[in-house]
Amino acid sequence: MGRALSNRGAVRTGRTATLALVAVALLTARVCAHAQAAVCRAQGGPGSRPSIGLVLSGGGARGYAHLGVLRVLEESRIPVDCIAGTSMGAVVGGLYASGMTADAMQARLEHVNLADIAFDVEKRADLPQSQREDSRLYVGSVGFGADGVKLPAGLVQGNRLQALLQEWTSTLPLNAPFDTLPIPYRAIATNLSTGDEVVLDHGSLPLAIRASMAMPGLFAPTELDGAALVDGGLVNNLPTDVARSMGAQVLIAVDISSPLRPLDALSSPTDVMQQMLGILIHQNVGRHRAQLTPNDVLIKPALGNLSFSDFARANEAIEAGASAARAVLPQLRRFALTPEQYAAYRAAHVARRPQPVRLAHIDVHTRGDVPAERVSKFLDLHPGEVYDPLEVNRDLQTLVTSGDFETATQQLIDDPDGPRLVIDAKEKSWGPNFLLFGLGLSSSSEDEGGFRLNLGYRRPWLTPSGLELRADSTLGSDLLRFNTELRQPLSASMGYYVAPYAEFERRFASIYDDDTGVRLTQYHLQSERVGVDFGLPLARLGDFRIGLAYSHAYGSAVYNIPLDDGSLLYPDVSGREVSARAKLVIDQLDDPLFPRTGYFTELRVERSVFGQSSPFIELYGKAIGAVSLGRHSFNASVEAGGDIGGQNAANPLGFTLGGFQHLSAYAADQLSGNSMLYAQLTYLNQLMQFESAPLEGLYAGVSFEAGNVWQQGDRFASGALKRSVTLFTSVTSSFGPLYFGVALAPGGRRNIYFQLGHTY
């Protein structure tokens, strides 16, 4: 990728079986300083003043304190002639070196959720419809291939952070020495293969920053010139020696590293491993702090218990940094410039917008099964056109969100025959096969409860044309379901596809007495369906499918009562038919099962073409809307369905109501008929937000529900609607929402329930 890496030292390595042992090896590296050119020169003041190097350490969200320090330096007219940073210090230092002021950085950060950016939290509405479909059933996935089961190299790929950095530094040359930045700059990373310290001094500034903060196990390594680079804090969290080697005569060092935790706070093996890493980081910070001279200034903000991931406490960290800087102003004022001198200094450190570049070549590199044409389709750029790095960055972010690639980066290279844009798209390293999983548990006072285990399989890009195999299965106490589908794209530009599929389902359905609610019997139902659909994705809104299918269904009562004429009280049901079906889905909810913002619409119509049963038309529709105001959220939905003519053979018991969030005071599927109407309104109040996974938030809420079903021949929506009121508490988690509540209905009916997951 046209980048030279400067290695600094060697590491004593041994056999590594865990991340902890890797960290031990990396952090016990013997680091020897390189001699570098003295690029840190005093500007904008008297020739006799010393050159000042700013050293910014890593510490995650604690790094917001660096902004407070920079703000005080600017207010006091203290110049900075070069910067060396590690991890979060590399982020703040790199942006400052690019010409951005502390106030400009703070203003931009106030308009983004840096926690979501840092941890690659994508809005669900921005995902392709196929991924939104998966999120309704599954909570996670693993990959596997010829080498066995594989996981991502990090929980976070860092694509959104890299995209944000690319956007904020779009006025800079994309591939240039960092000595040519408004302020000379170095970022510190660690070579994951050798344990060597790596000083990044040229190339793509966003990639250098991204590499410096790639904490092993959390963030995926950054690949540069074939080397896997991770967080520089493992070998040099306070790079005073790097700033000194740049020519800095005086250092202002800001140490925001996390304190060690007391022994009684270590309650798990993970806590112990984090403490071990903290000890080793403290050791390398201690060595570099010991190298500071009386002329240097050390700033240690009092950040208390503010943790690595406390991005919501940004203002607190900024003020702590400002207070710590003000405390050492007596030491700093000797470096202060006059107003005129500082104005000249700032003028010399403003980023210069590069001249427009007209591309001579565009090279796309991919690794894996996905062809380069897939990447080119996302790029709205061709040779001969003027290069807009910000627009290319947006195209690459859309590409990564599509789900085929782990990362996608860009670099501009000056070739003898003209500027060349190189796009490097890395396919997911943990494929090519993906196994998805989800779990649902249900228990209530009105029925037995049960479980559902969902397993899915995805194999994309079976052919260069994009053929994908999708398989989904559900194993539950009341349900066994399996379906498989092949999706073959027909157009790269429009996105439409053809999808032959096969489905199998076996389930139990109870029949209840309408007046008493007593279960009379239980039907054992089985159905098979094969068909082919034509599909069209509706941008990122949803999906439309239309197709033909053959269905076969039959069922019989598990226990029955013989009648005097020899027949049974609960007769067997069966049917075969060919039908045409059209289905429209618009899905813009933030969460499919716990919506707080967005909307959802599903419309379905199915018409029999020929079969054993009477001709029928089945209509179904559902709409959901959700809105949030601070910690208060409201969501409402309406659902209706009905058969016109005969009975759908694939659905012999018709539509059902009853169960969790479907008239909660009634047992699951207690009400059944040929038509159905249901509506609900839910209020949520967020009581608490948790700072660490797997728990996310604690809510209390109330739901108001109304609905009923009607049999063939009854007028739709005739008679009174059944009602239900539910009071509940809920915890959102990585495994799906967890509910505990009580539902009440007129006539003394009540249902106490516990609910976890994505399937009930």
Salt bridges, closest charged atoms under 4 A:
ASP81 OD1 - ARG49 NH2 2.92
GLU133 OE1 - ARG470 NH2 3.67
GLU133 OE1 - ARG487 NH2 3.05
ASP134 OD1 - ARG458 NH2 2.64
ASP134 OD1 - ARG470 NH2 3.06
ASP179 OD1 - ARG186 NH1 2.77
GLU197 OE2 - ARG8 NE 2.96
ASP201 OD1 - HIS202 ND1 2.84
GLU223 OE1 - ARG367 NH1 3.09
GLU223 OE2 - LYS426 NZ 3.00
ASP241 OD2 - ARG8 NH2 2.62
ASP241 OD1 - HIS288 NE2 3.51
ASP255 OD2 - ARG289 NH1 3.10
ASP255 OD2 - LYS300 NZ 3.42
ASP271 OD1 - ARG261 NH1 3.22
ASP296 OD2 - ARG244 NH2 2.83
ASP310 OD2 - ARG313 NH1 3.18
GLU316 OE2 - ARG313 NH2 2.67
GLU319 OE2 - ARG71 NH2 3.00
ASP363 OD2 - ARG420 NH1 2.61
ASP369 OD2 - ARG459 NH2 3.32
GLU385 OE2 - HIS382 ND1 3.46
GLU391 OE1 - ARG394 NH1 3.64
ASP404 OD2 - ARG374 NE 2.94
GLU406 OE2 - LYS426 NZ 3.68
ASP415 OD2 - ARG420 NE 2.34
ASP417 OD2 - HIS361 NE2 2.99
ASP424 OD1 - ARG367 NH2 3.34
GLU448 OE2 - ARG519 NH2 2.90
GLU468 OE2 - ARG470 NH1 3.39
ASP472 OD1 - ARG458 NH2 2.91
ASP478 OD2 - ARG452 NH2 2.95
GLU485 OE2 - ARG487 NE 2.35
GLU485 OE1 - ARG545 NH2 2.97
GLU505 OE1 - ARG481 NE 3.04
GLU505 OE2 - ARG507 NE 3.17
GLU528 OE1 - HIS552 ND1 2.97
ASP533 OD2 - ARG545 NE 3.09
ASP587 OD2 - ARG124 NH2 2.71
ASP587 OD2 - ARG136 NH1 3.88
ASP590 OD2 - ARG596 NE 3.95
GLU602 OE2 - LYS583 NZ 3.84
GLU602 OE2 - ARG604 NH1 3.38
GLU606 OE2 - ARG529 NH1 3.21
GLU639 OE1 - HIS662 NE2 3.02
